[in-house]
Amino acid sequence: MTGVERRIIGRVAIGAGVLALLALYFIFDPGRSALAPKCMFHAVTGWDCAGCGSQRMLHALLHGDLAGAWRANAFLLCVAPLVAVMAWAAMFRERWPRLYSRVNSLPVIIGMGAGILVWTVARNLV
């Protein structure tokens, strides 16, 4: 098996895994399911991290409930397109190296880190 074939199989496997995960989040409501992973940061501190509510946000978004997705995790809803572009660029970095280097540049990483920090502090103060 050549390297190209391995990469294609790997990408297909990742795509199938993502589709399976989306199907699970469409079917099962993480807010009501005991099987949904819980946030360890929240369990230990009682505070919401930047990712808290992301499973409920994804479930609401898959059902077309934009308001519910916003209530669950507004920050992640806003940065989801950037995260999707970053994931796409990582998968196809050989094909689009300039895109990969731009979305993984220091200003983008610092901006995302600052956004996560501000969101975590802000959501716990309100």
ABEGO torsion letter per residue (X at the ends): XBAAAAAAAAAAAAAAAAAAAAAAAAABBAAABAABBBBAAAAAAGBBBAABGAAAAAAAAAAGBAAAAAAABAAAAAAAAAAAAAAAAAAAAAABAAAAAAAABAAAAAAAAAAAAAAAAAAAAX
